[in-house]
Amino acid sequence: MSTTVILQVALPVPLRRLFDYLPPENTDLNALPLGVRVRVSFGRQTLIGVLIAIADHSDVPANKLKPAQAILDVSPPFTPVLFEIAQWAARYYQYPLGEVFYSLLPHTLREGKNNQLAHEQHWRAVVSETHALRANSKLLALYQWLLQDNAAREDILAAGYTGAQIKTLHERGLIESFFSAPTAFSSSEVLAESPLALNEEQRVAVAGVSAGKFSTTLLEGVTGSGKTEVYLQLIEKVLARGEQALVLVPEIGLTPQTVSRFRRRFHCPVLALHSGLADGERYHAWRRAQRGEAGIVIGTRSALFTPMMQLGIIIVDEEHDSSFKQQEGFRYSARDLAVLRAQRENIPVLLGSATPSLETLYNAMQGNYQHWRLTQRAGNARAPTVEIIDTQRMTLTEGISAPLLQAMRDTLDKGNQVLVFLNRRGYAPALLCADCNWQAICAHCSAKLTVHKKTQQLRCHHCDAVQRLPHSCPQCASTRLDAIGVGTQRTEHYLCEQFAEYPVLRIDRDSMARKNALHDTLEKIQHGKPCVLVGTQMLAKGHHFPHVTLVAILDIDSGLFSADFRAPEKMGQLLEQVAGRAGRAEKAGHVMIQSRYAQHPLLQALLKEGYQHLARLLLAERQAAALPPYTYLALLRAEHTDPQCAQQQLRAWMLQLQTLCAAGVQLAGPWPAAMEKRANFYRFDVQIKSARRSALQQTLTQFCAWIETQKLPRGLRWSLDVDPAS
């Protein structure tokens, strides 16, 4: 039925369609841009949606059309490019458009609050007296910073300081606050410190990235080759033109140190954006970036959607990292969408890694991406020597061989640092009864419970279930309960016993849970005193440890025998990244790898020929097996508390899919997910594969349209993962 004006709104609901509303009274339709937020009633709820289109008719009868409650914005919170990208991503990743837009907005705007930025609070030093502050304290460091320059509260917090530290300095009368309207950064004086001299490879890479036009460049540099200096000098050029830079990093833990380094280099606001910030802090940074007041934004994958007035370059550091792929809800790849955003903004995007993903390497080999290599370590640093310890016939004590223990002793006695890598947190990965073979299994997941001895707990690392560590077997009452296997806590405990005279610092999710814990631990490491670092992959990503001369990798074998076809690639990347923490300064580095399968062909190829050679072997295997990047995948998953229900539903869907499949699209399954049961839900998968991306997308679009017409069993959950990371 015809109406005058219809607002078509995307709402945060699990439906792939727009919803029609009449405009609120007294709305100036001539000044109503697409992309603004709209408050509407939806059933018994009030929701915040996004205006996608304005139409002159609706399929909904006129008497059932409701007016929207309010238009919340004068101008959209998204740039035109981000507005386009959100719609593209909803189509490509087959996810409801309203929920895509919802995930792009800061929490403050999701709640319908005003899209305004008030004057911001700054702090400055008022007296030059430091005698009341303890030497080398965080308070002194903060005070000295404010002596040199005023700083916004959000910038202080983003640098790793706390509100309590600001309050303490204020109460002592050493600093005072004032409010100032944010202003755009100045491009007249960009540098705060001089850049480093570049070698020939670095100069070629910097010169090869053209300003003001779209290009995708892979910067493949061995660990310690100075990729960050290339980033900094490219950004210098961008800032000098009055443009902004967006830098994506894989982990929150890397953000503070990256922000700190960039702030030392540049005279402009450098903002952090990640989920570890409070809602207000995050919105404030987001809004400053939107208004052009931030020169550089550094953040994790969600920072990709930050609106920026004058974006001049996007840099994706450690582009191979799986953290750039969202694993729940809106399952997008920030790396891939970074390339799309750069293309739509007509700016360069740089993908940096010592171990590029096979997809990125393939694109470079095909000529789709520029490819620059950095083969030399910066300065006088040399590549570490690598030694493999065959543990097949060795007796290990708490997972550590005698030769490795002696090498650690020698390294510490020489005044150097040791890094021990074990990608398994907790004390032990399993608890077993020696009499009846009972095992501690999670009641909610198909996974063993991990022993956490310090807290006397059993924990599930998948659903976060916790229970007390039993004193006796619940099945046979035996007290002979053995903690089987080795985790970081157990390794830490053993090394504390062996090296009582040296600090042992553990870096994993458990030990770094406290705010600023990672920052404080890294500061201790940088002092250079001999110590042992024990940790998971948190240690492998981008950290610079100039005093580490020995890296020990305790268990690399899991990557050689995994059902995941990406496991050998991930194993190679992890080994190279961890090994690259050794010998990054003047001191020579050595890497010792323990393995029961020292002669495995993939491991030998990596050790003798390097990651490049391994990557090409794996690409040949992928091509022969018709796997990405030579084909395109999607994973259809059904979950239910009743496993039969999930399986039956998938089988029924497969029958429908067979009628919808475009030419060349193949189906496989259903089969149990890698973890069949998680948080009480049984999960089963169907793989959908095609050599043509367009054929796969056509099939998925038709299936999603069909499934939304179906009545699904109560309690059933389903998801679609396009380009799954595993």
Secondary structure as the mmCIF struct_conf table of DSSP 4:
data_model
#
loop_
_struct_conf.conf_type_id
_struct_conf.id
_struct_conf.beg_label_comp_id
_struct_conf.beg_label_asym_id
_struct_conf.beg_label_seq_id
_struct_conf.end_label_comp_id
_struct_conf.end_label_asym_id
_struct_conf.end_label_seq_id
STRN STRN1 SER A 2 ALA A 10
BEND BEND1 PRO A 12 PRO A 14
BEND BEND2 ARG A 16 ARG A 17
STRN STRN2 PHE A 19 TYR A 21
STRN STRN3 LEU A 22 LEU A 22
HELX_LH_PP_P HELX_LH_PP_P1 PRO A 23 PRO A 24
TURN_TY1_P TURN_TY1_P1 GLU A 25 ASN A 26
HELX_RH_3T_P HELX_RH_3T_P1 LEU A 29 ALA A 31
TURN_TY1_P TURN_TY1_P2 LEU A 34 GLY A 35
STRN STRN4 ARG A 37 PHE A 42
TURN_TY1_P TURN_TY1_P3 GLY A 43 ARG A 44
STRN STRN5 GLN A 45 HIS A 57
BEND BEND3 ASP A 59 VAL A 60
HELX_RH_3T_P HELX_RH_3T_P2 ALA A 62 LYS A 64
HELX_LH_PP_P HELX_LH_PP_P2 LEU A 65 LYS A 66
STRN STRN6 PRO A 67 PRO A 67
HELX_LH_PP_P HELX_LH_PP_P3 ALA A 68 ALA A 68
BEND BEND4 GLN A 69 GLN A 69
STRN STRN7 ALA A 70 ILE A 71
BEND BEND5 VAL A 74 SER A 75
BEND BEND6 PRO A 77 PHE A 78
HELX_RH_AL_P HELX_RH_AL_P1 PRO A 80 TYR A 92
TURN_TY1_P TURN_TY1_P4 TYR A 93 GLN A 94
HELX_RH_AL_P HELX_RH_AL_P2 LEU A 97 LEU A 104
BEND BEND7 LEU A 105 LEU A 105
HELX_RH_AL_P HELX_RH_AL_P3 HIS A 107 ARG A 110
TURN_TY1_P TURN_TY1_P5 GLU A 111 GLY A 112
HELX_LH_PP_P HELX_LH_PP_P4 HIS A 119 HIS A 119
STRN STRN8 GLU A 120 ALA A 125
TURN_TY1_P TURN_TY1_P6 HIS A 131 ALA A 132
BEND BEND8 LEU A 133 LEU A 133
TURN_TY1_P TURN_TY1_P7 ALA A 135 ASN A 136
HELX_RH_AL_P HELX_RH_AL_P4 LYS A 138 GLN A 148
STRN STRN9 ALA A 151 ALA A 152
HELX_RH_AL_P HELX_RH_AL_P5 ARG A 153 ALA A 158
TURN_TY1_P TURN_TY1_P8 ALA A 159 GLY A 160
HELX_RH_AL_P HELX_RH_AL_P6 GLY A 163 GLU A 171
TURN_TY1_P TURN_TY1_P9 ARG A 172 GLY A 173
BEND BEND9 LEU A 174 LEU A 174
STRN STRN10 ILE A 175 SER A 180
HELX_LH_PP_P HELX_LH_PP_P5 ALA A 184 SER A 186
BEND BEND10 SER A 187 GLU A 189
STRN STRN11 LEU A 191 LEU A 191
BEND BEND11 ALA A 192 GLU A 193
HELX_LH_PP_P HELX_LH_PP_P6 SER A 194 LEU A 198
HELX_RH_AL_P HELX_RH_AL_P7 GLU A 200 GLY A 208
BEND BEND12 VAL A 209 VAL A 209
TURN_TY1_P TURN_TY1_P10 ALA A 211 GLY A 212
BEND BEND13 LYS A 213 LYS A 213
STRN STRN12 SER A 215 GLY A 221
TURN_TY1_P TURN_TY1_P11 THR A 223 GLY A 224
BEND BEND14 SER A 225 SER A 225
HELX_RH_AL_P HELX_RH_AL_P8 LYS A 227 ALA A 240
TURN_TY1_P TURN_TY1_P12 ARG A 241 GLY A 242
STRN STRN13 GLN A 244 LEU A 248
BEND BEND15 PRO A 250 PRO A 250
HELX_RH_3T_P HELX_RH_3T_P3 ILE A 252 LEU A 254
HELX_RH_AL_P HELX_RH_AL_P9 THR A 255 ARG A 265
STRN STRN14 PHE A 266 PHE A 266
BEND BEND16 HIS A 267 CYS A 268
STRN STRN15 VAL A 270 LEU A 273
BEND BEND17 HIS A 274 HIS A 274
TURN_TY1_P TURN_TY1_P13 SER A 275 GLY A 276
BEND BEND18 LEU A 277 LEU A 277
HELX_RH_AL_P HELX_RH_AL_P10 ASP A 279 GLN A 290
TURN_TY1_P TURN_TY1_P14 ARG A 291 GLY A 292
BEND BEND19 GLY A 295 GLY A 295
STRN STRN16 ILE A 296 GLY A 299
BEND BEND20 THR A 300 THR A 300
HELX_RH_3T_P HELX_RH_3T_P4 ARG A 301 PHE A 305
TURN_TY1_P TURN_TY1_P15 MET A 309 GLN A 310
STRN STRN17 LEU A 311 ASP A 317
TURN_TY1_P TURN_TY1_P16 GLU A 318 HIS A 320
HELX_RH_3T_P HELX_RH_3T_P5 SER A 322 PHE A 324
STRN STRN18 LYS A 325 LYS A 325
BEND BEND21 GLU A 328 PHE A 330
STRN STRN19 SER A 333 SER A 333
HELX_RH_AL_P HELX_RH_AL_P11 ALA A 334 GLU A 345
TURN_TY1_P TURN_TY1_P17 ASN A 346 ASN A 346
STRN STRN20 PRO A 348 SER A 353
BEND BEND22 ALA A 354 THR A 355
HELX_RH_AL_P HELX_RH_AL_P12 LEU A 358 MET A 365
TURN_TY1_P TURN_TY1_P18 GLN A 366 GLY A 367
BEND BEND23 ASN A 368 TYR A 369
STRN STRN21 GLN A 370 LEU A 374
BEND BEND24 GLN A 376 GLN A 376
BEND BEND25 ALA A 378 ALA A 378
TURN_TY1_P TURN_TY1_P19 GLY A 379 ASN A 380
HELX_LH_PP_P HELX_LH_PP_P7 ALA A 383 PRO A 384
STRN STRN22 THR A 385 ASP A 390
TURN_TY1_P TURN_TY1_P20 GLN A 392 ARG A 393
HELX_LH_PP_P HELX_LH_PP_P8 MET A 394 LEU A 396
STRN STRN23 THR A 397 THR A 397
TURN_TY1_P TURN_TY1_P21 GLU A 398 GLY A 399
STRN STRN24 ILE A 400 ILE A 400
HELX_RH_AL_P HELX_RH_AL_P13 ALA A 402 ASP A 413
TURN_TY1_P TURN_TY1_P22 LYS A 414 GLY A 415
STRN STRN25 GLN A 417 PHE A 421
BEND BEND26 ASN A 423 ASN A 423
BEND BEND27 GLY A 426 TYR A 427
STRN STRN26 ALA A 428 ALA A 428
BEND BEND28 PRO A 429 PRO A 429
STRN STRN27 ALA A 430 CYS A 433
TURN_TY1_P TURN_TY1_P23 ALA A 434 CYS A 436
STRN STRN28 GLN A 439 GLN A 439
STRN STRN29 ILE A 441 ILE A 441
BEND BEND29 ALA A 443 ALA A 447
STRN STRN30 LYS A 448 LYS A 448
HELX_LH_PP_P HELX_LH_PP_P9 LEU A 449 LEU A 449
STRN STRN31 THR A 450 HIS A 452
TURN_TY1_P TURN_TY1_P24 LYS A 453 GLN A 456
STRN STRN32 GLN A 457 ARG A 459
TURN_TY1_P TURN_TY1_P25 HIS A 461 CYS A 463
STRN STRN33 VAL A 466 ARG A 468
HELX_LH_PP_P HELX_LH_PP_P10 LEU A 469 PRO A 470
BEND BEND30 HIS A 471 SER A 472
TURN_TY1_P TURN_TY1_P26 PRO A 474 CYS A 476
BEND BEND31 THR A 479 THR A 479
STRN STRN34 LEU A 481 ILE A 484
BEND BEND32 GLY A 485 GLY A 485
HELX_RH_AL_P HELX_RH_AL_P14 THR A 488 GLN A 498
TURN_TY1_P TURN_TY1_P27 PHE A 499 GLU A 501
BEND BEND33 TYR A 502 TYR A 502
STRN STRN35 VAL A 504 ILE A 507
BEND BEND34 ASP A 508 ASP A 508
TURN_TY1_P TURN_TY1_P28 ARG A 509 MET A 512
BEND BEND35 ARG A 514 ARG A 514
TURN_TY1_P TURN_TY1_P29 LYS A 515 ASN A 516
HELX_RH_AL_P HELX_RH_AL_P15 ALA A 517 GLN A 526
TURN_TY1_P TURN_TY1_P30 HIS A 527 HIS A 527
STRN STRN36 VAL A 532 GLY A 535
BEND BEND36 THR A 536 THR A 536
HELX_RH_3T_P HELX_RH_3T_P6 GLN A 537 LEU A 539
TURN_TY1_P TURN_TY1_P31 ALA A 540 ALA A 540
BEND BEND37 LYS A 541 GLY A 542
TURN_TY1_P TURN_TY1_P32 PRO A 546 HIS A 547
STRN STRN37 VAL A 548 ILE A 553
HELX_RH_3T_P HELX_RH_3T_P7 ASP A 557 LEU A 560
BEND BEND38 PHE A 561 PHE A 561
BEND BEND39 ALA A 563 ASP A 564
TURN_TY1_P TURN_TY1_P33 PHE A 565 ARG A 566
HELX_RH_AL_P HELX_RH_AL_P16 ALA A 567 ALA A 579
TURN_TY1_P TURN_TY1_P34 GLY A 580 ARG A 581
BEND BEND40 ALA A 582 GLY A 583
BEND BEND41 ALA A 585 LYS A 587
STRN STRN38 HIS A 590 SER A 595
BEND BEND42 ARG A 596 ARG A 596
TURN_TY1_P TURN_TY1_P35 ALA A 598 GLN A 599
HELX_RH_AL_P HELX_RH_AL_P17 PRO A 601 GLU A 609
HELX_RH_AL_P HELX_RH_AL_P18 TYR A 611 ALA A 624
TURN_TY1_P TURN_TY1_P36 ALA A 625 ALA A 626
TURN_TY1_P TURN_TY1_P37 PRO A 628 PRO A 629
BEND BEND43 TYR A 630 THR A 631
STRN STRN39 TYR A 632 HIS A 640
BEND BEND44 THR A 641 ASP A 642
HELX_RH_AL_P HELX_RH_AL_P19 PRO A 643 LEU A 660
HELX_LH_PP_P HELX_LH_PP_P11 CYS A 661 ALA A 662
TURN_TY1_P TURN_TY1_P38 ALA A 663 GLY A 664
STRN STRN40 GLN A 666 ARG A 678
TURN_TY1_P TURN_TY1_P39 ALA A 679 ASN A 680
STRN STRN41 PHE A 681 SER A 690
BEND BEND45 ALA A 691 ALA A 691
HELX_RH_AL_P HELX_RH_AL_P20 ARG A 693 ILE A 707
TURN_TY1_P TURN_TY1_P40 GLU A 708 THR A 709
BEND BEND46 GLN A 710 GLN A 710
HELX_LH_PP_P HELX_LH_PP_P12 LYS A 711 PRO A 713
TURN_TY1_P TURN_TY1_P41 ARG A 714 GLY A 715
STRN STRN42 ARG A 717 VAL A 722
BEND BEND47 ASP A 723 ASP A 723
#
